């Protein structure tokens, strides 16, 4: 089934399992479907990316055996060493290794490098039971055959032969190292993919937190989108505590549960400004979420001029930005790469669409502005606050008083220096 934006545009392949909320498989509509809504359509694909994926899926289809009585079929995994295709690949690898020996003897380094790249691609493609052993043997055989042996030089009768220095071995010539490099790279890719999933999950949790806050009034009796009220903070704490209790009931080790919960919670906190900015930007849209949010912010939108977008009006009332912290970091990254100038064409499409909400970002920035006093002050206070919280959590006045006189005298001097620095910072903020 295919999908297309309600605003029109290219036809995409629908992500499987998204019948209720159709969404493109290629993510062509942006990472947050609150920005762009899609509907199913019975029309051919026009998205180049989706067409490319479709071609790859078609070409990757493996021929199947005859259907069983139930209509089931079995497909051999591509390049499984126990299938005819895999055995043919092993034979080609063996032939390449035999040819490598001849090229090495002829000292044809260029042809040897080209054949080496081709052979490594074949080895990497092997799959199935015992494929790791087959890969290791093939790489060992290749190294043995492809090593260019130095030809012995004719000895001079009048000059004593000089002792030759042993050849320097590169890391991939040590047995098993290249195999571990490839295995490690695969695990790193898996780890990065898991981190991306965790980041997406953190954004979902932050969205739940945003919805929770908007149901709680702030000091002005308006939806507390900033989470500043005491009850909003307590609600967030209750959510985190409930998660910790659920982890404890699951039988997870208490230490692991606490550490992993803290890691995920930091991700959630980092996503909060992005979620808030996304929801406020979405107020200008005409989807179901935007309609519900405009009702929720009815009191805030009261008195809004017709020529001011709802997103800008609400953001200004709360003195917040329409671009989240990590979104801004991504844009600032591209600004720094272009010597302080924001080049729209250099931005990914998802970031390019954000700039219209903050036109001032198009103005050239100097290196000093990119490291402004605002940025430095906030970073310094963040460091001090984090350190103070850690000290308060793990140390007590009684424990400090129980330390030896020598240590207390030494550390007192350091504490006084820290306090003086904090006083100077505090004085500068008045």
N, C-alpha and C positions, 0 to 999 in steps of 0.2 A: 504494500500500500504506500502511496506517495502523499506528500504534504506540500502546502504552499501557504505563504503568509496571507493573513487577512487583507493586507495592504497590496497584495499582488506580488509579482516577482518570479524568481526561478522555482521550478518544481524539484523537490528533494525526496530522497528515500526516507521513509518514516523510521524512527528508532523503534525496534521491537518492544512490545509491552507498553507502548505509550498511546494506546487507543483513546484513553480518557483525556489525556492532554497531549495531542499530537506534537511531535518535535523532530527536527531533521537529524538523521544519523550523522551527517557531516558537521553538525554544530554550526551550520551556516547562518543561523539566526541569532547567534550570540550565546554566551554561556548562561544567560538568565532569561528564561522564557517569559518573565514579567515585562521584558522590554519589547519582545515581538511575539505575537500569538499566531498559531498555525492551525490549519484545518486540513482534513483529508481530502484528497482529490483523485479522480480516476483520469489521470493524464500522464503522458510520457515524461520521463526525467529531462530536465534542461540544465540542472546544476552540473558543471564540469566535474567537480569533486565526486559527487554521487555517481556520475557516469563512470568515472575512473574506478571507483570502488566496485561497481557492478561488473565491470570488465574483469577485474582481478578475481572476484568471486567466481565468475564464469570459467575463467581459465584455470582456477585452482580445483575445479570439480574433478574428482578421480573416478575413473570408470569402475562400475560395480559388477559383481557376479550376478548370476541369474536370481530372480526373486524366489524366496522360499514360499511355502504354502500361505503364510501370513502376509506375503508381499514385502518381507524385510530384505534388505540387501546389506552386504558387507563391502566396505571400501578400504583398500590398502592405503596406509599412510604413505605420502610421497617420500620416496627415497628411504623407506624402511629397508634395512640391510637384509631382511629375510624375504623380500619380494623380488621379482625379476628386475624391476626398475632399480632397486637398491643394489642388487648384485652387479648390474650393468655399470652402475656408478663406481663400485669397488674395482671392477675390471679396468675402467678408464683411469682411475687413480693409479693402479699398478702400472699401466702403460706409460703414464706421465712420469712415474718414478724411474722406470727403465730408461726413458728418454733423457731424464735429468742427469743420469750418470754419464751419458754420452756428451751432453752439453757442458757438464762440469769438466770432463776430460779435455774438451776442446777449448775450455776457458771462455765460453760464450756467455758472459755475465748477463747481457741484456736479454737474450732469449730465455735464460734461466730464471730471471726475475719475472718475466711475463708468464712463463709456465708455472712458476711458483704461485702467483696470484690465482691463476685458474684452478690449480690443484687444491689450494686452501679453500676456495669457494665450494669445490666438490666435497671436501672433507667435512666442512661445516654443515653441509646440507644433509648429512647422514642422520638417520633417525632409527628408532626401534630398539629392541632388546640387544644388549651387548654392543650398541653403537659407540659408547664411550671408549671401550677397549679398542674397537676398530679404528676410531679417530686417532687414539694415542699411537697405535702401531703404524698407521699411515704417516703420521707426522714424523715419527722416529725414522721410518724408512726413507722419507723424503730428505730429512736432514743428512742422513748418512750418504745418500746418493748425490745430493746437491752440493756437498762440501767440496770446494775446489782445492784439490791437493797441489801443493807446490812441487814443481818438477825439480829433481836434484840437479844442482849446478855442477859443471865439470870442475874437478879439483885441479888447481894449478900446482905444478911440481915445485915451484919456487916459493909459493906463499902457503902458509899453514891455514887450513880452513877455519873460519870464524864460527863461533858457536851461535846458532840461530836462536832468536828469542821465540818463545812459544807463541802461537797465534792467539790473539785476544778473542775470547768467546763472548758473544752477545747473549742477552738474557734468554732469548728464545732457543738457544742451543743447549741450555741446561734441561735435562730430562724432566718433563712434567710441567715446566713453568708456563709454556704457551697454553697448555690445556687449562691450567688454573686461571690464567688471564681471561680466557674466553668464558670459563664458568663464572668467574667473579663478575665479569661485565654483564652477564645475563641476570645475575642476582641483583646487581645495582639497578638495572632497568626495572626489575620487579619491585624493588624498594621504592624507586621514584614513582612508579605507577600507584603503589599503595599510599604514598604520601599525598599524591594528587587526589585520590579517593578520600583520604582523611580530611583534606582541605575542603572538598565539596561537602562532606558530612558536617564539618564545622560551620559552613555557610548555612546549611539547613537548620542547625541548632540555633545559630544567631538569628535566623528568620523567625523561629518560634519565640525566641526571647524578645524580638522587636514587637511581634503581635501581642505578647504578654504585657509589655510596657505600655502599649497604646491603649490597653484596657484600664490602666491605672492613671488617675489624674495627677498632674503635677501641682505645684503651689499656686498656679494660675487657673486651676481646674480645667486644664487642657490635656489631651493625650500626652503622656510622658515619654515621647520618642527618644529623649536623651538618657532616660534611665536614671535621672538625678534624685528622684524622691526616695525617701527611706523605704517605702513599701515596694518600689521597683527593685531596689537593691536586695531586699529580703526575699522577693520572689525569685530573683536570679540565684541567690544562695540556696533557697529551697530546692530549686531545680538541680543544682550541682550536688546537694546532699542526697537527694533521692537517687541520683545516678550512682553515687558512691555506695549507698545501701544496697542497690540492685547488684552491683559488682560483688559486694561482700557475700550476698546470698548465692551468687553463681559459683562460689567456691574458689574464686581467684585469690591468689596470694595477696595479703593486705598491702605489702610493700609495692608489688607490681601494680595493684589496683590504684593506689594513691598516686604513684609516679605517672602512670599512663593517663589517668584522669586529668592531672595537672597539665600534661603536654597538650591534650586535646582542648582543655579549657582555654589555654593561651591562644590556640588557633581560633577558638570561638570569639574570644575578646578582640583578636585582630580583624575578624570579619565583620564586627558589629557596625563600624562606620560605613563599610561597603554596602551592607544590607540596607542600612538607613538611607544612604544616598540613592540606591537603586529604587527603593519604594517611593521616595519623594519624587524622583525623576518620572516614575511611572504614573504619577498623578495627572500628567498631561496626555496620557493614553486613553483609549476608549475600550479597555478590556474589563473583565469582571472584577479583578482585583482593584483596578483604579476606581471603579464606581463605588466599591465598598469603602475604600480609603477616603474618597472625597466626602462620603457621608460621615465617616468617623472624624474627619477634620472640618466639619461644617462650621463649627464655632471659630476655627482659625481662619477659614476662608471668607468669613463674613467681612464685607467691606473691601474685598479684593477688586482693584480696577480691572476692567475688561481687557486692557492691553497688557496685563501682567500674567504670565503663565502661573498656573496653580503651584507647580513645583518650586518656582523661584519665590513666590509669596510665602509659602509655608516654610521653606528653608530660611528665609530672612526672619520670620517670626521667632524661629528657634535659634537663630544665629548659628546655623550650621551650613555645611557645604553640600553641594550636589554631586561631589566626587569623593569617594571613600579614600581612606588612608592608603591602602595597598594599590588602589587604582591610581592615586596621585603619585605614589612611589614609582609605578611603572612609567608614567608619563615623564616624571623628572629624570628617570634613567635615560630616556631618549633625548631629553633636552641637554643633558650633560654630554652625551655622545656627539651632539651637534654644536658644541661650544656655546651653550647657553641659549640656543635658538630652537624653538619648537617647529620642526618641519612636519607638516601634516602627512605628506606622502610617505614619510619614514615610519609612521605609526601603524600598528595593526588596526584593522577595521574596528574592533571593539573599543579601542582607546580613542580612535579618531572621532567616534560618535559622541564621546564624552566632552570633548573640548568645547562644543557649542554651549554647554551649560556653564562653563567658566572661560569666557573669551579672553580674560586677562592673561591666561596662560600662554596666549600667542605672542605676548610682548617679550622681546629678548631679555634674558636674565644674565647678569654677570656672575662670575664665580663666587663673588662675595655674597650676592643675593641668594645663591643656591646653598650657601652655608651661613644663613642669616642669624642674627642674635636670637630671634624667636626659636629657630631650630636648635641652636646650641643650648639655650636656657632650658627648654623642655627636655632635651636629652640628659642634661646634667641633673635635673631634678628627678628624672626617671631612675637614674643610677642611684642617687642618694635614697630615694624612697624604697627601692627594691632592697638595698642593703639594710635599711632600718627595719623593714618588715622581717627580713631574715633573722636579724639579731634579736628582735623582740620575740620571735617564735622559738628560738633555740637557746636563749640565755635569760637568766634572771638576775636581779640585783644581788640576791643572796649568794649565788654562785660566783659572781664577780668579786664580792667582798671577801670570799673565802680564798682568793688567789694570794700568792706570796707578796710580801711588801715590795720586793725587787721588781716583779712583773707588773704589779699595779702602778708603781711609779713610772716605769718605762711606758706603759700603754696609756697612762694619763696624759703624758705629753703629746702622744699621737692624737688622742681624743680631743684635746684642747685645740690642736691645729685644725682638726676637722670641724669643730664647733665654730672656730673663728671664720673659716671659709664659708660655712653655712650662714653665719651672721652677715658677712659681706654680701652674699647673694640676696639674703632677705632684705637688707637695707636698700639694695639697688632696685628691688621691686616695689618699694613704697613710693 
